[in-house]
Amino acid sequence: MIFQMLLSMCVVSAAVAQSLSLQQSTVGETDEIEISVLAQLDGIRASGVSFYVALPMGAFEVLSPERPFVQGPLLAPAVEFINEIMPTAEAIGAPADVVLLPYAAVRGAGADRGRTGEGIVARFSLRPLRAGASVVRLISTPIYEAKLVLDDGIGERVFQDLVDIELGVGGAERDKPVAGGNPSWGQVKANGRNH
């Protein structure tokens, strides 16, 4: 009986995993590619989001480099805390040979600050600088976690699934799920204790 209850709890928790994915929105006449960052909250009420997009070094020009992201409708209006290209010198512990685009936004206080469901949290635009396929990734590491802020404005939850995108010549795309997912800081610490 207890085993069945635990099994059903695991199935329910796996079915309602929160995910963040990159999806191509448009390709402009000048090879400009717009990418949407889509969040699936699956029943969790969130008031904010924080994530890091990793671009291969030298593969893309970021359009609007002072503020690369345009806020999406899922959490709008929200106060943006980070919306920039991270200087390479400040990207300590980041994966090698990438340019990081961090984004963080939280809705203000009030009864209606929590949102749920699925939707676009932000968009950004790129222009390819070289031929061939390049993978644009969402990363989540102990230092650079992809997470959502719960509707109490304090609690946080790490996204369980991150889906990258592979862009080819002419903006062709293919979604690439992250193999094995990106571990959260808690998972890294727990795995370290088990070895």
C-alpha positions as CSV (number, residue, x, y, z in Angstrom):
1,M,0.0,0.0,0.0
2,I,2.7,2.4,1.0
3,F,4.7,1.5,-2.1
4,Q,1.7,2.2,-4.3
5,M,1.2,5.6,-2.7
6,L,4.9,6.5,-3.2
7,L,4.8,5.3,-6.8
8,S,1.7,7.3,-7.6
9,M,3.3,10.4,-6.0
10,C,6.4,9.9,-8.2
11,V,4.2,9.6,-11.4
12,V,2.3,12.7,-10.5
13,S,5.5,14.7,-9.8
14,A,7.0,13.6,-13.0
15,A,3.9,14.5,-15.0
16,V,3.9,18.1,-13.6
17,A,7.6,18.9,-14.1
18,Q,8.2,22.6,-14.8
19,S,10.1,23.2,-18.1
20,L,11.7,26.0,-20.0
21,S,12.3,25.7,-23.7
22,L,13.7,27.8,-26.6
23,Q,11.6,28.0,-29.7
24,Q,12.1,29.8,-33.0
25,S,9.4,32.5,-33.5
26,T,10.4,34.2,-36.7
27,V,13.1,34.6,-39.3
28,G,13.4,38.1,-40.7
29,E,14.3,39.2,-44.2
30,T,17.9,40.0,-43.0
31,D,18.5,36.5,-41.5
32,E,17.4,37.8,-38.2
33,I,16.1,35.0,-36.0
34,E,13.7,35.6,-33.1
35,I,13.7,33.0,-30.4
36,S,11.0,32.7,-27.7
37,V,11.7,31.4,-24.2
38,L,8.6,29.3,-23.3
39,A,7.8,28.3,-19.7
40,Q,5.5,25.4,-18.8
41,L,4.6,25.9,-15.1
42,D,2.2,22.9,-14.8
43,G,0.1,24.0,-11.9
44,I,2.8,25.9,-10.0
45,R,1.9,29.6,-9.4
46,A,4.9,31.7,-10.2
47,S,5.6,35.4,-9.9
48,G,9.0,35.5,-11.6
49,V,11.7,33.7,-13.6
50,S,15.5,33.6,-13.9
51,F,17.5,31.8,-16.6
52,Y,20.7,31.9,-18.7
53,V,20.9,31.5,-22.4
54,A,24.3,30.3,-23.7
55,L,25.4,31.2,-27.3
56,P,28.4,29.7,-29.0
57,M,31.2,32.3,-29.0
58,G,31.3,34.0,-32.4
59,A,28.3,32.2,-33.9
60,F,25.7,35.0,-33.5
61,E,25.3,38.7,-33.2
62,V,22.8,39.6,-30.4
63,L,20.4,42.3,-31.6
64,S,19.6,45.0,-29.0
65,P,22.7,44.1,-27.0
66,E,22.0,46.6,-24.2
67,R,18.7,44.8,-23.4
68,P,18.6,41.6,-25.4
69,F,15.3,40.3,-24.1
70,V,11.8,41.6,-24.7
71,Q,9.4,40.6,-21.9
72,G,6.7,38.0,-22.9
73,P,3.1,38.0,-21.8
74,L,3.2,35.1,-19.3
75,L,4.6,37.2,-16.4
76,A,4.1,40.7,-17.8
77,P,4.2,43.3,-16.4
78,A,7.2,42.3,-14.3
79,V,10.2,44.2,-13.0
80,E,13.4,43.1,-14.9
81,F,16.4,42.7,-12.6
82,I,18.8,41.3,-15.2
83,N,18.6,41.7,-19.0
84,E,22.0,41.9,-20.5
85,I,24.9,40.2,-22.2
86,M,27.2,39.1,-19.4
87,P,30.7,40.4,-19.8
88,T,33.1,37.4,-20.3
89,A,35.3,38.5,-17.4
90,E,32.2,38.2,-15.0
91,A,31.1,34.8,-16.2
92,I,33.1,32.9,-13.7
93,G,32.3,29.2,-13.7
94,A,30.3,29.4,-17.0
95,P,30.7,26.8,-19.7
96,A,33.7,27.4,-22.0
97,D,33.5,29.4,-25.3
98,V,30.0,30.7,-24.7
99,V,28.4,34.1,-24.4
100,L,25.8,34.3,-21.6
101,L,22.5,36.2,-21.8
102,P,21.0,36.3,-18.2
103,Y,17.4,37.3,-17.6
104,A,15.5,37.7,-14.4
105,A,12.1,39.3,-13.9
106,V,9.6,39.3,-11.0
107,R,6.0,40.6,-10.8
108,G,5.3,43.1,-8.0
109,A,3.3,42.5,-4.8
110,G,-0.4,41.9,-4.8
111,A,-3.0,39.2,-5.0
112,D,-2.7,38.8,-8.8
113,R,1.0,38.4,-9.0
114,G,1.0,34.6,-9.4
115,R,0.7,33.1,-12.9
116,T,0.4,29.5,-14.0
117,G,0.1,27.6,-17.3
118,E,2.3,27.9,-20.3
119,G,3.5,30.9,-22.2
120,I,6.3,33.1,-23.4
121,V,8.4,34.7,-20.7
122,A,10.8,36.5,-23.0
123,R,12.0,36.8,-26.6
124,F,15.4,37.7,-28.1
125,S,16.8,38.1,-31.6
126,L,20.0,36.9,-33.2
127,R,21.8,37.2,-36.5
128,P,24.0,34.3,-37.6
129,L,27.6,35.2,-38.2
130,R,28.8,31.9,-39.7
131,A,27.5,29.0,-41.7
132,G,26.5,25.7,-40.3
133,A,24.4,24.5,-37.3
134,S,24.9,26.0,-33.9
135,V,23.1,25.1,-30.6
136,V,21.6,27.8,-28.5
137,R,21.3,26.4,-24.9
138,L,19.6,27.1,-21.7
139,I,22.0,26.3,-18.9
140,S,21.4,25.4,-15.2
141,T,24.5,24.9,-13.1
142,P,25.1,25.4,-9.4
143,I,26.1,29.0,-10.2
144,Y,23.7,29.8,-13.0
145,E,20.4,28.2,-12.1
146,A,17.3,28.3,-14.3
147,K,14.5,28.8,-11.8
148,L,11.1,30.3,-11.1
149,V,10.1,32.5,-8.2
150,L,6.9,31.2,-6.5
151,D,3.9,33.5,-6.0
152,D,4.9,34.3,-2.4
153,G,7.8,36.2,-3.9
154,I,10.3,34.3,-1.8
155,G,10.3,30.6,-2.6
156,E,12.1,29.3,-5.7
157,R,11.9,26.1,-7.8
158,V,14.4,24.9,-10.3
159,F,13.1,24.1,-13.8
160,Q,13.1,20.3,-14.2
161,D,13.5,20.2,-18.0
162,L,15.4,22.6,-20.3
163,V,15.0,22.3,-24.1
164,D,17.7,23.8,-26.3
165,I,17.5,24.7,-30.0
166,E,19.8,24.0,-32.9
167,L,19.8,26.7,-35.5
168,G,21.2,25.9,-39.0
169,V,21.8,28.0,-42.1
170,G,18.6,30.0,-42.9
171,G,17.4,29.7,-39.4
172,A,16.2,26.1,-39.5
173,E,15.6,24.8,-36.1
174,R,15.5,21.5,-34.2
175,D,14.6,21.2,-30.5
176,K,17.3,19.5,-28.5
177,P,16.3,18.2,-25.0
178,V,19.1,18.4,-22.6
179,A,20.5,14.9,-22.0
180,G,19.7,13.9,-18.5
181,G,18.6,17.4,-17.6
182,N,20.7,20.0,-15.9
183,P,21.2,19.2,-12.2
184,S,20.2,21.8,-9.6
185,W,22.6,22.9,-6.9
186,G,20.7,20.6,-4.5
187,Q,21.1,17.6,-6.8
188,V,24.8,18.3,-7.2
189,K,25.3,18.5,-3.5
190,A,23.2,15.3,-2.9
191,N,25.1,13.4,-5.6
192,G,28.4,14.5,-4.0
193,R,27.4,13.0,-0.7
194,N,26.5,9.7,-2.4
195,H,30.0,9.2,-3.8
